[in-house]
Amino acid sequence: MRRIKSPDLLVAESGADLEGHGLRRTMGLFQLVCFGVGAIVGTGIFVGLSDSVAEAGPAVVVSFVLAAITCVFTAFSFAELGSAIPVSGSSYSFAYATLGERIAFLTGWCLLLEYGISVSAVAVGWGQYLNELLDGLIGRQLPAALSNPPGDGGVVNIPAVVVMLLAALLLVRGVRESARATAVMAVVKIAVLILFCAIAFTAFSSENLSPFAAHGLMGVTSGASVAFFSYIGFDAITTAGEEVKNPRRNIPLAIMICIGVATLLYCLVAIAAIGAMSAADVASRPAALSLIVDNVTGSTLGGGIIAFGAVVAIASVVLAVLYGQTRILMSMSRDGLIPRIFERISPKTSTPVANTWIATAVFAVPAAVVPLDVVMNLTTIGTLAVMAVVNIAVIALRRRNPDLQRSFRVPLFPALPVLGVLFCLYLIYGTGWRTWLQFGAFLLVGSLVYALYGHRHSRLGAAQDRGAVGERT
């Protein structure tokens, strides 16, 4: 028996067409696009580029395009679902309305990887560029023991914890303040990446692009799986469904704009980086963009500017992704699948204060003590699994609710959602068997949590037992 929550009930409970569950509609299209760019552009390009290059070599540009294609297919599905069900739960709510409560819970469980663990990964990368910035400003860096996790030459990553605490402080103050800060930071980091390209292209050498695909197709695939981390966050736009003005129009539009901006930036940065310095020199180098600019200019000033941009960029990702995580937890709590404390909204700030601090405290731990590569791999496979579910969900919703109001429809339906699923599975294959085993164990734990708590405390389940709402299939 499956518990499926109707889209109309989801919208009605959240107040998505009015004021969302005590939340305020303060974000317009520009703020939403900046929020999306803030959630996407950060650690993946400033820090993760070198890891992608290590896998794919100069063909990393193809890896970025392959990852982008996967995101575009899924972005269409997110856009349609976001216009039809404009609530804060994002993929979790979409799965609840189409595939049932158990799948929805496991989707929300996977979103802990996409948002919670990814924010830890992003925070880990922040310390690398903070040291580059401090070195350029005062000629000193934080001790390795206090700025790197175990396994990367450190004991505890203090900067990672600090940036998460700063993001939480801003989030609990209010969405308007957070949106303004994110908009400013988004503009800064785009400007810095454009500056990087302008500098790096002055030293461009076509010789650095040969051999182009030294590691073959498997290298490009593995590189795409790593590069995919750079796109994680675009779906965070749908978590703002209850705090966006005219969500049925602005959510689909913002998703498409953000994917386009990110793809263009990433391809330009990748070509500029490999053209200015050989793939072997870029591969697996921390703070690679600052290093390239230092080498090109012969000065630490340019690298310092890039480091400043990276510090701002990564902080904005922490802010945006932590925001998305709290809204998903709020939606799951509203349904009774996790404790009710996560749905409480402060009447003073109209934000989930307790939720924000709990999430920050929990995910600051892996940020402080887990190496970046481990966190990135788990985040990638969790996100790909969620995206596969979203592509399936859009097909299921078309069949279940063909007349539901939609301001956007996936073109070439159902071909694009099916391709989205296939591309997600292809990139999951590229993450490697160790990551598959870790993810399998993670899903097993999630299934146990649902069986022991979520299934028993589900409000939909209780209502169905009373014959009040919902439906069983």
C-alpha positions, -999 to +999 in steps of 0.1 A: +000+000+000+013+034-009+005+067+008+004+094-018-003+131-010-022+150-036-007+181-051-037+201-041-033+191-005+004+199-006-003+234-019-032+240+005-012+229+036+018+251+026-003+281+016+019+281-016-006+303-035-009+327-005+016+330+023+036+299+029+031+284+063+041+315+082+068+324+057+069+357+038+070+361+000+099+385-004+120+371-033+114+383-068+129+368-100+163+387-097+167+376-061+158+341-070+183+339-098+210+353-075+200+327-049+203+300-075+237+312-087+247+315-051+238+279-045+256+266-076+288+285-082+313+279-055+335+249-043+328+229-075+346+253-098+370+270-074+382+238-056+367+208-075+380+219-109+414+204-101+399+170-092+379+170-125+410+177-144+428+149-126+402+125-140+396+139-175+427+160-184+420+187-210+388+169-219+374+183-186+355+208-208+336+178-223+330+166-187+314+199-177+292+198-208+281+162-201+273+171-165+254+202-177+233+181-202+223+158-173+213+189-153+194+204-182+173+173-187+164+172-150+160+210-149+131+208-172+115+183-149+122+205-119+107+235-137+075+217-145+071+202-110+081+235-094+054+254-114+027+227-105+036+222-069+053+254-056+061+243-020+093+243+000+099+205-001+114+204-035+122+168-047+108+154-014+073+170-020+074+160-057+080+124-048+053+125-022+027+137-047+036+110-073+056+080-060+044+077-024+055+084+011+083+057+014+100+070-018+094+105-006+111+099+027+141+082+010+143+111-014+144+135+016+170+112+031+191+115+000+186+153+001+206+152+034+235+142+011+227+168-015+222+197+009+235+188+043+266+169+033+273+191+003+273+222+026+299+203+046+320+198+015+316+234+004+327+245+039+358+223+037+368+240+005+364+275+020+394+270+043+417+264+013+410+298-002+409+315+031+445+305+036+454+318+001+437+351+010+454+354+043+488+346+027+483+374+002+471+399+027+494+393+057+518+367+045+506+341+070+482+311+069+462+293+095+480+262+110+473+231+089+461+213+120+433+238+124+424+244+087+423+209+073+404+177+082+421+145+092+435+128+062+444+161+046+471+170+070+449+185+097+431+177+129+400+198+127+388+223+100+379+254+121+372+277+090+346+252+078+327+254+111+330+292+112+315+298+077+286+276+086+279+295+118+281+328+100+256+315+074+232+303+101+234+337+119+223+354+086+196+329+079+178+332+112+177+369+108+153+366+078+149+357+042+151+393+029+185+398+045+197+365+033+185+371-003+202+405-003+235+391+009+233+362-016+227+387-045+257+408-036+279+377-033+266+362-066+276+394-085+310+394-068+319+358-077+307+361-113+329+392-117+359+373-102+355+343-125+353+367-155+384+384-142+401+350-139+392+341-175+405+375-188+439+369-170+443+332-179+435+337-216+465+360-219+487+330-213+466+305-234+486+278-252+470+253-274+498+228-266+483+224-231+452+209-247+471+179-262+466+151-257+430+162-253+414+130-239+445+113-224+424+091-201+398+081-228+360+079-225+362+065-189+382+095-179+357+119-194+329+100-176+347+100-142+355+137-148+318+144-155+308+126-122+332+149-103+322+179-123+286+173-116+293+185-080+298+219-096+261+220-106+246+208-074+223+235-059+202+246-089+173+227-075+176+247-043+155+272-062+125+250-058+129+250-020+120+287-020+086+279-033+068+295-003+090+326-002+090+336-038+066+361-055+046+345-083+064+311-079+046+293-107+063+317-132+095+326-114+107+292-103+109+276-138+124+308-153+151+311-126+161+274-130+168+278-167+187+310-163+209+296-136+218+265-155+227+286-185+249+310-166+267+282-147+274+262-178+288+291-197+310+302-167+323+267-161+333+260-197+351+293-200+369+288-167+379+252-176+393+262-210+411+292-196+426+272-168+439+243-190+451+267-216+471+287-191+486+257-173+490+221-182+465+196-169+492+178-150+500+210-131+464+218-124+453+183-113+446+178-076+461+212-067+442+231-039+432+267-048+441+260-084+426+292-098+447+314-075+478+294-084+472+299-122+467+337-118+499+339-097+519+321-123+504+342-152+509+376-135+541+368-116+525+384-085+504+373-056+480+402-060+459+386-088+458+353-069+447+372-038+418+387-057+407+353-070+411+339-034+388+368-022+362+359-048+364+322-038+359+330-002+328+351-010+316+325-036+319+295-013+303+314+016+273+322-006+269+285-014+269+276+022+243+302+028+220+291-001+224+253+004+219+255+042+187+275+035+175+247+012+182+220+037+162+238+064+132+242+041+132+205+032+134+195+068+106+218+075+084+201+049+092+167+062+084+178+097+051+193+086+042+158+073+052+141+106+081+121+091+107+138+114+102+156+148+079+186+149+107+210+161+119+213+125+086+229+113+084+257+140+086+292+126+097+321+146+069+348+147+096+375+150+118+366+120+094+343+100+123+317+098+127+282+112+152+292+138+156+259+158+157+240+125+185+262+112+207+258+143+201+220+145+211+215+109+241+237+113+253+218+144+248+184+128+265+192+095+293+212+109+307+179+123+316+163+088+327+197+077+353+198+105+366+162+103+358+146+069+381+150+038+366+168+008+368+140-017+349+116+005+321+141+011+320+151-026+315+115-039+286+108-015+270+141-023+272+135-060+256+100-060+229+112-036+220+141-059+220+120-090+196+095-073+173+124-064+174+138-099+165+104-113+135+103-090+124+138-101+125+128-138+103+097-129+080+119-108+072+143-137+061+114-158+040+100-130+024+134-123+014+138-160-003+105-159-019+109-124-029+146-127-029+156-164-052+186-158-031+201-129-022+237-134+013+240-149+029+273-161+057+252-177+058+219-194+088+197-203+093+198-240+096+166-260+078+147-232+085+119-222+118+117-241+136+143-220+127+129-186+137+094-198+170+107-210+174+125-177+171+092-158+196+075-182+222+103-179+219+102-141+225+064-141+254+069-164+271+094-140+263+072-110+282+045-128+312+069-130+313+074-092+328+039-086+319+008-066+331+021-032+307+050-035+279+027-045+285+006-014+285+037+009+253+049-007+236+015-004+244+015+033+231+051+036+198+041+020+195+010+043+198+033+073+172+056+059+148+027+053+152+018+090+146+053+102+114+055+081+101+021+094+109+030+130+098+066+131+084+081+098+058+055+090+044+055+125+043+093+129+031+102+094+002+127+096-011+115+062-011+079+075-030+090+106-055+109+085-060+080+061-067+057+090-094+081+100-106+082+064-101+120+064-077+129+035-053+115+010-055+083-009-041+048-009-030+030-040 
